Amino acid sequence: MNLTELGYFAGWRVIRALPRSVAAAAFRAGADRAHRRGGGGTARLRANLRRVVGPDLPEAELDELVRRGLRSYARYWLEAFRLPALSRAEILAGFRLDGEEKLAADVAAGRGAVVALPHAGNWDAAGAWVAATGWPITTVAERLKPEGVYQRFLAFRRSLGMEILPTHGGERNAFDVLVDRVRAGTVVPLLADRDLSARGVEVEFFGHRTRMPPGPALLALRTQAPLYVASMWYEADAACASIEGPLPLPGPEEGPLDQRVRSLTQRIADGLAAGIARHPEDWHMLQRMWLDQHGRGGGPTLPSPAAGQA
């Protein structure tokens, strides 16, 4: 076990053993220390949030927003480490979804749903809540390095009731499995706000060009399942989310498949931007986001479900 894996292991064991108030104070202090030091992750978050709020927000107000953003990021880690110890009742009480009746109807009708997520709020709490509600949920997870960390997060999410597919190396292609799951009535959440690989779809986001994954759009078009865009944020007593949609799906008369995927991905980008603009402090984007930004920089990769890719 290397130091990185040991750190995650200690987090799950030690943080769960501490009273929440003590652990929360320690994580807030760590976030504030990171803010004062102003390292690469803090600088990247500041640059990303500047594009969200625009050029007119005074620097002092942006600095306060960055501080709150780092505290939100720390809260995510605190809650991720403590989540496996929560009871079903605590999981249900710790998350609220505006629009849950839409997903309930989709699951009851057996048509499933695709949900495009931002790197915001607490998606692990959201997934655990869906599973605790009794709805089937499947997503994909990128392979973190080292492998031991990936395996621990895999076991963590599966223990919460989520089916997790590897992005590669599985018995079947992950996208083909997701198609089957959606058609069987499963909720499929996919991160959708960042994919700077060559496979990403170029979109406009807060007035600048970036790439986002084609997976959510392609999965919805392939299955004709409802496609929602989520906004995720924190309130004092709970992680929260709302879903907008279902988005209208372009038909074959609107062009070839790749064109329809591009137009639908832009609609997803617009929906994500609206939600992030409402709660910018809870957008955990400490990595390069736009194509005209240079250098990798940023904080550690979040242990999140993988961006939805075809």
PLY file of the C-alpha trace (Angstrom):
ply
format ascii 1.0
element vertex 310
property float x
property float y
property float z
element edge 309
property int vertex1
property int vertex2
end_header
0.00 0.00 0.00
1.59 3.32 -1.07
1.16 6.67 0.68
-1.74 7.82 -1.50
-3.71 4.66 -0.87
-2.81 4.80 2.82
-4.18 8.35 2.96
-7.55 7.30 1.53
-7.68 4.27 3.82
-6.91 6.45 6.86
-9.55 8.93 5.74
-12.28 6.33 5.70
-11.24 4.86 9.05
-10.19 7.94 11.02
-12.68 10.54 9.78
-15.60 8.22 10.47
-14.39 7.76 14.05
-14.31 11.48 14.83
-17.37 13.48 15.89
-18.73 15.25 12.82
-18.23 18.70 14.34
-14.55 17.99 15.00
-13.95 16.56 11.54
-15.85 19.40 9.86
-13.78 22.02 11.69
-10.57 20.29 10.60
-11.64 20.16 6.95
-12.72 23.82 6.96
-9.37 24.78 8.45
-7.60 22.82 5.72
-9.65 24.56 3.04
-8.87 27.97 4.50
-5.18 27.10 4.64
-5.28 26.12 0.97
-6.97 29.43 0.21
-4.27 31.41 1.99
-1.47 29.48 0.30
-2.98 29.99 -3.14
-1.50 26.91 -4.83
-2.20 25.56 -8.30
-5.64 24.16 -7.50
-6.76 27.39 -5.86
-5.48 29.44 -8.79
-7.32 27.21 -11.27
-10.55 27.40 -9.28
-10.22 31.19 -9.20
-9.72 31.34 -12.98
-12.68 29.04 -13.60
-14.99 30.94 -11.25
-14.01 34.25 -12.85
-15.49 32.95 -16.11
-18.66 31.90 -14.30
-19.26 35.23 -12.57
-17.92 37.47 -15.35
-15.40 40.32 -15.35
-17.40 42.81 -13.29
-17.34 41.04 -9.92
-14.81 42.84 -7.67
-11.66 40.89 -6.82
-12.48 40.89 -3.10
-15.85 39.25 -3.78
-14.25 36.71 -6.12
-11.69 35.90 -3.42
-14.48 35.23 -0.94
-16.21 33.03 -3.52
-13.01 31.02 -3.97
-12.75 30.57 -0.20
-16.31 29.26 -0.05
-15.58 27.04 -3.05
-12.63 25.41 -1.31
-14.73 24.86 1.79
-17.38 23.20 -0.36
-14.71 21.00 -1.94
-13.45 20.02 1.53
-17.01 19.26 2.62
-17.34 16.84 -0.29
-14.28 14.88 0.90
-15.47 14.89 4.51
-18.87 13.53 3.55
-17.42 10.98 1.13
-15.27 9.56 3.89
-18.20 9.41 6.33
-20.90 8.21 3.92
-20.30 4.43 4.28
-21.04 4.64 8.01
-24.47 6.25 7.55
-27.72 4.36 7.97
-30.33 4.25 5.22
-32.42 6.77 7.15
-29.43 9.12 7.46
-28.68 8.83 3.73
-32.28 9.67 2.86
-32.32 12.62 5.26
-28.98 13.99 4.06
-29.98 14.60 0.45
-32.87 16.41 -1.22
-33.89 16.24 -4.87
-36.22 18.73 -6.49
-37.92 16.79 -9.26
-37.73 13.34 -7.69
-41.28 12.65 -8.89
-39.99 12.68 -12.47
-37.41 9.97 -11.80
-39.92 8.01 -9.75
-42.31 8.00 -12.71
-39.56 6.96 -15.13
-38.47 4.05 -12.96
-42.06 2.96 -12.32
-42.74 3.01 -16.08
-39.63 0.91 -16.73
-38.13 3.43 -19.15
-35.14 4.51 -17.07
-33.49 7.92 -17.25
-30.18 9.56 -18.15
-29.00 12.36 -15.86
-26.16 14.70 -16.87
-24.26 15.90 -13.79
-21.76 18.66 -13.05
-18.71 18.25 -10.80
-20.65 19.94 -8.02
-22.18 19.33 -4.61
-22.04 15.68 -3.61
-22.74 13.13 -6.36
-21.90 10.23 -4.03
-24.67 11.35 -1.67
-26.98 11.64 -4.68
-26.16 8.13 -5.87
-26.53 6.69 -2.38
-29.90 8.44 -2.05
-31.13 6.97 -5.35
-30.11 3.48 -4.21
-31.60 3.97 -0.74
-34.86 5.09 -2.37
-34.97 1.68 -4.02
-34.29 2.71 -7.61
-31.72 0.84 -9.70
-28.67 2.99 -10.50
-25.69 2.33 -12.77
-22.80 4.55 -13.73
-19.20 4.27 -14.91
-15.99 5.07 -13.05
-12.64 6.12 -14.41
-9.58 4.22 -13.25
-7.75 6.29 -10.67
-4.08 5.69 -10.01
-2.87 3.84 -8.05
-5.07 0.82 -8.74
-5.62 0.27 -5.02
-7.33 3.66 -4.70
-9.58 2.84 -7.66
-10.54 -0.49 -6.11
-11.36 1.15 -2.79
-13.63 3.73 -4.41
-15.22 0.96 -6.45
-15.99 -1.00 -3.31
-17.16 2.19 -1.59
-19.75 3.02 -4.25
-20.90 -0.56 -4.64
-21.43 -0.76 -0.87
-23.86 2.15 -1.24
-25.96 0.18 -3.72
-24.64 1.53 -7.03
-23.64 -0.64 -9.97
-20.28 0.69 -11.19
-18.90 -0.16 -14.62
-15.23 0.36 -15.51
-14.57 2.72 -18.41
-12.40 0.01 -19.95
-11.33 -3.53 -19.16
-14.81 -4.86 -18.36
-16.38 -8.00 -19.76
-18.52 -5.88 -22.11
-18.27 -2.39 -23.53
-19.55 -0.02 -20.83
-21.76 1.95 -23.23
-23.50 -1.23 -24.43
-24.20 -2.20 -20.82
-25.60 1.26 -20.10
-27.96 0.93 -23.06
-29.25 -2.34 -21.61
-29.61 -0.85 -18.14
-31.55 2.21 -19.32
-33.90 0.03 -21.34
-34.46 -2.06 -18.20
-35.57 1.01 -16.23
-32.33 2.05 -14.52
-31.27 5.59 -13.56
-27.92 6.35 -15.22
-26.11 9.47 -13.94
-23.07 10.61 -15.94
-20.71 13.50 -15.32
-21.04 15.83 -18.26
-19.19 19.10 -17.70
-15.62 18.28 -18.74
-13.96 16.12 -21.38
-10.94 17.75 -22.97
-9.99 14.59 -24.84
-10.16 14.38 -28.62
-13.46 12.49 -28.20
-15.20 15.39 -26.51
-17.86 17.47 -28.24
-16.93 21.15 -28.61
-19.50 23.45 -27.01
-19.80 27.02 -25.75
-19.80 27.27 -21.96
-19.93 30.61 -20.15
-18.93 32.34 -23.37
-15.85 30.23 -24.12
-15.20 27.00 -25.98
-14.64 23.70 -24.21
-15.32 20.01 -24.82
-17.89 17.88 -23.07
-18.52 14.14 -23.23
-20.91 12.83 -25.88
-22.11 9.93 -23.72
-25.23 11.42 -22.09
-26.58 12.71 -25.40
-25.73 9.56 -27.32
-27.21 7.29 -24.64
-30.47 9.24 -24.62
-30.66 9.23 -28.42
-29.91 5.52 -28.61
-32.51 4.54 -26.00
-35.01 7.45 -26.36
-34.99 7.61 -22.56
-35.70 10.89 -20.73
-32.59 13.07 -20.45
-32.25 15.43 -17.49
-29.66 18.02 -16.54
-28.87 18.26 -12.84
-27.92 21.22 -10.73
-26.13 20.22 -7.51
-25.27 22.29 -4.46
-24.99 22.31 -0.69
-27.27 23.74 1.94
-26.38 23.84 5.62
-28.18 20.63 6.49
-28.02 18.59 3.27
-26.62 18.03 -0.19
-29.23 19.13 -2.72
-30.01 18.75 -6.40
-32.65 19.65 -8.93
-33.26 18.22 -12.37
-34.42 20.06 -15.46
-36.08 18.27 -18.33
-36.55 15.95 -19.93
-34.77 17.73 -22.74
-36.35 17.41 -26.19
-34.43 14.84 -28.22
-33.67 15.81 -31.83
-35.07 13.37 -34.37
-33.46 11.97 -37.54
-35.00 14.79 -39.56
-32.68 17.21 -37.75
-29.55 15.71 -39.25
-27.11 12.80 -38.93
-26.38 11.29 -35.53
-23.14 13.21 -34.90
-24.92 16.51 -35.57
-27.75 15.58 -33.19
-25.23 14.59 -30.49
-23.51 17.98 -30.86
-26.74 19.97 -30.63
-27.99 17.97 -27.64
-24.63 18.27 -25.86
-24.83 22.04 -26.28
-28.26 21.97 -24.63
-26.74 19.98 -21.78
-23.94 22.55 -21.50
-26.49 25.36 -21.31
-28.40 23.56 -18.54
-25.24 22.86 -16.57
-24.15 26.48 -16.89
-27.47 27.71 -15.52
-27.16 25.50 -12.46
-23.51 26.36 -11.83
-24.30 30.07 -12.11
-26.89 29.70 -9.34
-24.42 27.96 -7.01
-20.88 28.75 -8.21
-19.28 28.05 -4.83
-20.28 24.39 -5.09
-18.72 23.74 -8.52
-15.63 21.68 -7.74
-13.61 22.39 -10.88
-9.96 22.70 -9.88
-8.68 21.52 -13.27
-8.29 23.21 -16.64
-11.74 23.68 -18.10
-11.58 25.68 -21.34
-9.63 25.09 -24.53
-7.85 28.45 -24.33
-6.52 27.75 -20.84
-2.96 26.45 -20.73
-1.23 23.94 -18.50
-2.77 21.06 -16.63
-2.50 22.50 -13.10
-5.26 22.14 -10.57
-6.06 20.07 -7.55
-6.36 16.32 -7.16
-8.75 14.50 -9.44
-12.07 13.99 -7.71
-13.03 10.37 -7.17
-16.09 10.85 -9.32
-18.04 8.72 -11.74
-16.40 9.00 -15.14
-17.53 11.54 -17.66
-20.10 9.96 -19.91
-18.42 8.87 -23.10
-19.66 6.83 -25.99
0 1
1 2
2 3
3 4
4 5
5 6
6 7
7 8
8 9
9 10
10 11
11 12
12 13
13 14
14 15
15 16
16 17
17 18
18 19
19 20
20 21
21 22
22 23
23 24
24 25
25 26
26 27
27 28
28 29
29 30
30 31
31 32
32 33
33 34
34 35
35 36
36 37
37 38
38 39
39 40
40 41
41 42
42 43
43 44
44 45
45 46
46 47
47 48
48 49
49 50
50 51
51 52
52 53
53 54
54 55
55 56
56 57
57 58
58 59
59 60
60 61
61 62
62 63
63 64
64 65
65 66
66 67
67 68
68 69
69 70
70 71
71 72
72 73
73 74
74 75
75 76
76 77
77 78
78 79
79 80
80 81
81 82
82 83
83 84
84 85
85 86
86 87
87 88
88 89
89 90
90 91
91 92
92 93
93 94
94 95
95 96
96 97
97 98
98 99
99 100
100 101
101 102
102 103
103 104
104 105
105 106
106 107
107 108
108 109
109 110
110 111
111 112
112 113
113 114
114 115
115 116
116 117
117 118
118 119
119 120
120 121
121 122
122 123
123 124
124 125
125 126
126 127
127 128
128 129
129 130
130 131
131 132
132 133
133 134
134 135
135 136
136 137
137 138
138 139
139 140
140 141
141 142
142 143
143 144
144 145
145 146
146 147
147 148
148 149
149 150
150 151
151 152
152 153
153 154
154 155
155 156
156 157
157 158
158 159
159 160
160 161
161 162
162 163
163 164
164 165
165 166
166 167
167 168
168 169
169 170
170 171
171 172
172 173
173 174
174 175
175 176
176 177
177 178
178 179
179 180
180 181
181 182
182 183
183 184
184 185
185 186
186 187
187 188
188 189
189 190
190 191
191 192
192 193
193 194
194 195
195 196
196 197
197 198
198 199
199 200
200 201
201 202
202 203
203 204
204 205
205 206
206 207
207 208
208 209
209 210
210 211
211 212
212 213
213 214
214 215
215 216
216 217
217 218
218 219
219 220
220 221
221 222
222 223
223 224
224 225
225 226
226 227
227 228
228 229
229 230
230 231
231 232
232 233
233 234
234 235
235 236
236 237
237 238
238 239
239 240
240 241
241 242
242 243
243 244
244 245
245 246
246 247
247 248
248 249
249 250
250 251
251 252
252 253
253 254
254 255
255 256
256 257
257 258
258 259
259 260
260 261
261 262
262 263
263 264
264 265
265 266
266 267
267 268
268 269
269 270
270 271
271 272
272 273
273 274
274 275
275 276
276 277
277 278
278 279
279 280
280 281
281 282
282 283
283 284
284 285
285 286
286 287
287 288
288 289
289 290
290 291
291 292
292 293
293 294
294 295
295 296
296 297
297 298
298 299
299 300
300 301
301 302
302 303
303 304
304 305
305 306
306 307
307 308
308 309
